[in-house]
Amino acid sequence: MEYLKVKCRRCGNSFHLYNRDMSHEEKPPMCPHCLTRMDKTQWERLIDAYFTFAEVNKNFRKYHTDRG
């Protein structure tokens, strides 16, 4: 399962965001340690970056398996 490890800049603790929870319809995540919510703009940018990276990674894996 793919996920991002996010570090909260307020409290310094880290938590995971799983790909199943990443969509523009979801509320921005909240740090489970200090309950600070991520800014909506940051959340949207993070989702876009995550799925761009996931697509590139998928293409690399496909290229690798096709080459044998």
HELIX and SHEET records of a PDB file:
HELIX    1   1 ASN A   19  ASP A   21  5                                   3    
HELIX    2   2 LYS A   40  ARG A   67  1                                  28    
SHEET    1   A 2 TYR A   3  LYS A   7  0                                        
SHEET    2   A 2 SER A  14  TYR A  18 -1                                        
END                                                                             
